[in-house]
């Protein structure tokens, strides 16, 4: 009986291991984002249910934000859009707070 409990405990512990952190490159590919060389990723999150969502926080000089938007094919002056990326519709939102840039990229 003790052996059975030990085996079950090991199996359940294996189920609780967290998934590896998503890479920023995965998020950028997912959302069709082209990051300027001056940018530095601070955090990347990923969650998935019916839809997939990446959240990326980066630091970027204010003068390079327009370069990020243009290289990522946002329309001039637009900080949110939805676009077909690799055959799936992805909603892309960009929020800027000083030199901190938040990207939210998700399917619907």
Backbone torsions as a table, in degrees:
resi	resn	phi	psi	omega
1	UNK	NA	-42.3	179.3
2	UNK	-62.9	-36.8	179.5
3	UNK	-64.6	-41.0	178.7
4	UNK	-62.6	-43.3	178.9
5	UNK	-64.0	-41.0	178.9
6	UNK	-63.6	-41.4	179.1
7	UNK	-64.9	-44.2	178.4
8	UNK	-62.5	-40.1	178.6
9	UNK	-62.4	-41.7	177.9
10	UNK	-65.1	-41.5	178.5
11	UNK	-63.5	-44.0	179.8
12	UNK	-67.3	-35.2	177.8
13	UNK	-64.5	-36.2	177.9
14	UNK	-65.6	-31.7	179.2
15	UNK	-71.9	-22.9	-175.0
16	UNK	-90.1	-3.2	-179.2
17	UNK	-69.0	131.7	-178.0
18	UNK	-70.8	152.8	175.2
19	UNK	-70.3	152.0	177.9
20	UNK	-62.3	151.4	179.5
21	UNK	-63.2	142.1	178.8
22	UNK	-69.7	151.5	178.0
23	UNK	-89.6	147.9	175.9
24	UNK	-59.5	-35.0	179.7
25	UNK	-61.3	-39.8	176.4
26	UNK	-60.6	-44.6	-180.0
27	UNK	-63.9	-43.1	-179.1
28	UNK	-64.8	-41.9	177.0
29	UNK	-63.2	-44.5	180.0
30	UNK	-56.2	-43.5	-174.8
31	UNK	-99.7	2.2	-178.5
32	UNK	65.5	37.8	-177.6
33	UNK	-97.7	134.3	176.2
34	UNK	-113.3	108.4	-174.2
35	UNK	-86.0	128.5	174.8
36	UNK	-64.1	152.8	-179.4
37	UNK	-60.6	-24.4	-178.2
38	UNK	-77.2	-9.0	-178.0
39	UNK	-82.0	151.2	177.0
40	UNK	-134.4	124.3	-179.4
41	UNK	-77.2	129.5	177.8
42	UNK	-98.0	-35.4	-175.8
43	UNK	-159.4	143.8	174.7
44	UNK	-134.0	129.7	177.2
45	UNK	-124.1	151.0	178.1
46	UNK	-141.0	135.2	170.8
47	UNK	-140.1	156.0	-174.6
48	UNK	-146.9	132.9	171.8
49	UNK	-135.1	-119.3	172.0
50	UNK	-67.0	-37.1	179.6
51	UNK	-110.9	169.5	175.6
52	UNK	-112.5	144.9	179.3
53	UNK	-144.0	132.0	171.3
54	UNK	-112.0	141.8	171.2
55	UNK	-125.7	125.5	-178.7
56	UNK	-125.9	132.1	174.6
57	UNK	-114.2	128.9	179.6
58	UNK	-139.4	164.0	174.1
59	UNK	-111.3	138.4	-173.3
60	UNK	-153.8	132.2	175.8
61	UNK	-55.3	139.8	-176.3
62	UNK	-53.5	-36.2	-178.4
63	UNK	-71.0	-13.5	179.7
64	UNK	-96.0	-6.4	177.9
65	UNK	-60.6	-45.4	176.7
66	UNK	-59.8	-33.8	177.0
67	UNK	-63.9	-41.9	177.4
68	UNK	-60.2	-47.5	-178.0
69	UNK	-65.3	-44.8	-179.0
70	UNK	-65.6	-46.4	-178.6
71	UNK	-65.9	-24.3	179.8
72	UNK	-93.8	8.3	175.5
73	UNK	65.4	34.9	168.8
74	UNK	-78.6	147.3	174.8
75	UNK	-66.8	151.2	-179.9
76	UNK	-54.4	130.3	178.5
77	UNK	78.2	2.0	-177.3
78	UNK	-100.8	132.8	179.7
79	UNK	-112.3	-0.7	178.4
80	UNK	-148.1	137.8	177.3
81	UNK	-158.0	177.7	167.8
82	UNK	-130.3	141.2	-171.9
83	UNK	-148.0	153.0	176.9
84	UNK	-83.0	117.6	-179.7
85	UNK	-126.8	118.1	179.7
86	UNK	51.0	42.2	174.8
87	UNK	82.3	5.4	177.7
88	UNK	-130.0	146.4	179.0
89	UNK	-80.7	123.1	-178.4
90	UNK	-120.9	126.5	173.4
91	UNK	-86.4	131.3	-176.3
92	UNK	-125.9	125.0	178.7
93	UNK	-126.1	135.1	179.0
94	UNK	-121.4	128.8	176.0
95	UNK	-125.2	132.8	-177.6
96	UNK	-118.0	129.4	175.5
97	UNK	-129.5	93.5	-175.5
98	UNK	67.9	-119.2	178.2
99	UNK	-100.3	5.8	177.9
100	UNK	-96.8	128.4	-178.7
101	UNK	-118.7	129.5	177.5
102	UNK	-109.0	127.8	174.6
103	UNK	-112.3	131.7	171.3
104	UNK	-121.5	122.2	-174.6
105	UNK	-128.6	119.6	-177.9
106	UNK	-150.6	155.5	175.3
107	UNK	-93.0	160.5	177.7
108	UNK	-126.6	NA	NA
